[in-house]
Amino acid sequence: MPGYINYNGTILPENSAFISASNRSFRYGEGFYASVRVSNGNVSLWDLHVERLKLAIETLGFKQPKFFSTDVLKDQLLKLCNKNNVTKARVRITFFQGSGGFFDDSNNSLEYIIETWPLLDVIPRWNVNGLQIGIFTNGLKAIDTFSPIQSNSALLQIMAAKFAKSNLWNDALILNHFNRIAESVIGNIFWIQSKQIFTTPLSEGPIDGVMRNYIVSKLPVIEKPFSLNLLPEIDEMFIASPVRGIQWVKSCNNIEFSNLQIQTIYNSVIIPLFS
């Protein structure tokens, strides 16, 4: 059965045509998005999503509509889940401006689209088989004011995902302009070496991820640049995202990793969060 979306507070059939050819997000990739996990009326990590939403709006110079609020937004995404008859869902909220050219910012009011997809489980499953990943080498991620934002302009991530698929990988690591690992297509990178947990600092260009921030608040994580020559020396690696939780990386560029400490993190941090 066809589902529904929410466009600026109005629920419409998902196949509705409502964006013009001059839409600035369609033309230039201007805007950002958030992926959230919903289960039985609970929006996981909503407060952290709100913090990132407000920062992105400020950074991109969007104007909030008069009656827009994050409480209203949360209510609308839950109503859309109900309309689509999904109690466990992945929800994407895409934010953008109106129409115009490069120098036409007269219509810079915040607009949004909410979409939902059903999920099977309340708690993200432990990926027992592990991910097989590699390094994307055909593009580099910039480090600037906008690199922490989950931008609608996702050409680099799309090409990295295609590269991963062509190599039969589950994901690909994206490098910054120092040729150090910034993140993966799926989410933020964490690794374990001598029982210490590390992740890349925001100064290395990764997304300012919600699950990243949650894990950093719960565990003694050290922020450190991730050079490629570290790969043979690390013991474990995982990828964090708000919908998938954490996913164990079994191998990267044919270097294999264990998962003993990651399983402990999954049991102590991820399961209680979504329970």
C-alpha positions in Angstrom: 0.0 0.0 0.0 1.3 3.5 -0.8 2.4 5.4 2.3 2.4 9.0 3.4 4.9 11.8 4.0 4.7 15.1 5.9 5.6 18.3 4.0 5.8 21.4 6.2 3.1 20.0 8.5 0.8 18.6 5.9 0.4 14.9 5.4 0.4 13.9 1.7 0.6 10.7 -0.3 4.3 9.8 -0.7 4.1 10.0 -4.5 2.9 13.7 -4.4 4.7 16.2 -6.5 5.3 19.3 -4.4 8.9 20.6 -5.0 9.6 22.9 -7.9 12.5 22.6 -10.3 13.9 25.8 -8.8 14.1 24.3 -5.3 17.5 25.3 -3.8 18.1 21.8 -2.3 17.3 20.1 -5.6 19.5 22.6 -7.5 22.4 23.0 -5.1 22.1 20.5 -2.3 21.4 23.2 0.2 20.0 21.9 3.4 20.6 19.1 5.9 18.8 16.0 7.2 18.4 13.9 10.4 17.8 10.2 10.7 16.0 9.1 13.9 14.8 5.9 15.4 11.3 5.6 16.7 9.8 2.8 18.8 6.3 2.7 20.3 6.1 6.5 20.5 9.6 7.0 21.8 12.1 9.0 19.7 15.5 7.9 20.6 18.1 10.6 21.5 15.6 13.4 20.6 17.4 16.0 22.7 20.7 15.4 21.0 18.9 15.6 17.6 17.4 18.9 18.6 20.9 20.3 19.5 22.3 19.3 16.1 19.2 20.7 14.4 19.5 24.1 16.0 23.2 24.3 15.2 22.6 23.4 11.5 19.8 26.0 11.2 22.1 28.7 12.7 25.1 27.7 10.6 23.2 27.7 7.3 21.3 30.9 8.1 17.8 29.4 7.8 14.8 31.3 9.3 12.4 29.2 11.4 8.7 29.7 10.4 6.7 31.6 13.0 4.9 28.5 14.4 7.7 26.0 14.0 9.2 24.3 17.0 11.0 21.1 17.7 8.1 19.9 19.9 5.8 20.4 17.0 8.2 18.5 14.7 8.4 15.6 17.1 4.6 15.4 17.3 4.4 15.5 13.5 6.8 12.6 13.0 5.0 10.5 15.5 1.7 11.3 13.8 3.2 10.3 10.5 4.4 7.0 12.0 0.8 6.4 13.2 -0.6 7.3 9.7 1.8 4.8 8.1 0.9 2.2 10.7 4.5 1.7 11.8 5.3 1.4 15.5 9.1 0.8 15.0 10.5 3.1 12.3 13.5 4.8 10.8 12.4 8.4 10.2 14.3 10.9 7.9 13.6 14.6 8.3 15.0 16.6 5.4 15.4 20.4 5.9 15.8 22.9 3.0 15.1 26.4 1.8 12.6 27.5 -0.8 13.4 28.3 -4.5 15.9 30.6 -6.1 19.3 31.1 -7.5 22.7 31.5 -5.9 22.2 35.1 -4.8 18.5 35.0 -4.3 18.0 34.4 -0.6 14.7 36.2 -0.2 13.0 32.9 0.5 15.2 31.4 3.1 12.5 30.1 5.5 13.0 26.6 6.8 11.0 23.8 5.0 11.0 20.1 5.7 9.9 16.7 4.6 9.4 13.8 7.0 9.5 10.1 5.7 9.2 6.8 7.5 10.3 3.2 6.9 9.4 0.3 9.1 12.0 -1.5 11.3 11.8 -5.0 12.5 13.2 -4.6 16.0 12.9 -2.3 19.0 16.7 -2.7 19.7 19.2 -2.6 16.8 20.5 -6.1 16.3 24.0 -7.1 17.0 25.6 -7.7 13.6 27.1 -11.1 14.4 28.8 -11.5 11.0 30.5 -8.1 11.1 31.0 -5.6 8.3 33.5 -5.9 5.6 34.7 -2.4 4.5 37.4 -0.7 2.6 38.8 2.8 1.9 37.2 5.2 -0.6 40.1 6.9 -2.5 38.3 8.8 -5.3 37.4 11.9 -3.2 38.2 13.7 0.0 36.0 15.3 2.6 36.7 19.0 3.3 37.3 20.2 6.9 35.4 23.4 7.4 32.5 25.1 9.2 30.0 22.8 7.3 31.7 19.4 7.6 29.9 18.5 10.9 26.5 19.0 9.2 24.7 16.1 7.6 24.3 17.9 4.3 21.8 17.3 1.6 24.7 17.7 -0.7 25.9 14.1 -0.3 27.8 13.5 -3.6 30.9 12.3 -1.8 29.0 9.8 0.3 27.0 8.6 -2.7 30.1 7.9 -4.7 31.7 6.2 -1.7 28.6 4.0 -1.3 28.8 3.1 -5.0 32.5 2.3 -4.7 31.8 0.1 -1.7 29.0 -1.8 -3.6 31.2 -2.4 -6.6 33.8 -3.9 -4.3 31.2 -6.0 -2.4 31.8 -4.1 0.8 29.2 -3.2 3.4 30.6 0.3 3.8 33.5 2.5 2.9 35.7 4.8 5.0 36.0 8.4 3.8 39.3 10.3 4.0 39.8 14.0 4.7 42.2 16.2 2.9 45.1 15.0 5.2 44.4 11.5 3.9 43.3 10.5 7.3 40.0 8.6 8.1 37.2 11.0 8.9 34.1 8.8 8.9 32.2 6.1 7.0 29.3 6.4 4.7 27.1 4.9 7.4 28.3 6.9 10.4 31.1 7.8 12.8 34.1 5.6 13.3 35.4 4.3 16.6 38.3 2.0 17.2 39.8 0.1 20.2 43.5 -0.2 20.8 45.0 -1.7 24.0 41.5 -1.5 25.5 41.2 2.2 25.0 38.3 3.6 22.9 39.1 6.2 20.2 37.1 8.3 17.7 38.0 11.0 15.3 37.7 14.6 16.6 35.4 17.1 14.8 38.5 18.9 13.6 39.1 15.9 11.3 35.9 16.6 9.4 33.4 13.9 10.5 29.7 14.4 10.9 28.8 15.6 14.4 26.8 12.5 14.9 24.1 12.0 17.5 25.2 8.4 18.4 28.8 9.6 18.5 28.0 12.2 21.0 25.9 9.8 23.1 28.7 7.2 23.2 31.3 9.9 24.1 29.0 11.0 27.0 28.8 7.4 28.4 32.3 6.0 27.8 35.9 7.2 28.3 36.5 7.9 24.6 39.7 9.6 23.4 39.5 11.8 20.3 42.5 11.2 18.0 43.2 11.6 14.3 42.9 8.2 12.5 45.9 7.8 10.1 45.8 4.8 7.7 49.0 3.4 9.2 47.1 2.8 12.4 44.9 0.1 10.8 47.2 -2.9 11.3 47.7 -1.9 14.9 44.1 -1.6 16.2 42.2 -4.4 17.9 38.6 -3.6 17.2 36.5 -1.2 15.1 32.9 -0.2 15.0 30.6 2.3 13.3 28.0 4.3 15.2 24.7 5.8 13.9 21.4 6.8 15.5 19.3 4.2 13.6 21.7 1.2 13.6 23.3 1.8 17.0 26.8 0.4 16.7 28.0 -2.1 14.1 31.1 -4.2 14.4 33.6 -4.0 11.6 35.1 -7.4 11.0 37.6 -6.4 8.3 39.0 -3.3 6.5 41.3 -3.7 3.5 41.7 -7.4 4.5 42.8 -6.5 8.0 40.6 -8.4 10.5 39.4 -7.2 13.9 37.9 -8.9 16.9 34.8 -7.7 18.8 35.0 -8.7 22.4 35.0 -5.2 23.9 32.5 -4.0 21.3 30.0 -6.6 22.4 30.4 -5.3 26.0 29.7 -1.7 24.7 26.7 -3.0 22.8 25.3 -4.7 25.9 26.0 -1.9 28.4 25.3 1.2 26.2 23.1 0.3 23.2 20.7 -2.2 24.7 19.7 0.1 27.7 19.3 3.1 25.4 16.7 1.4 23.2 15.0 -0.8 25.8 
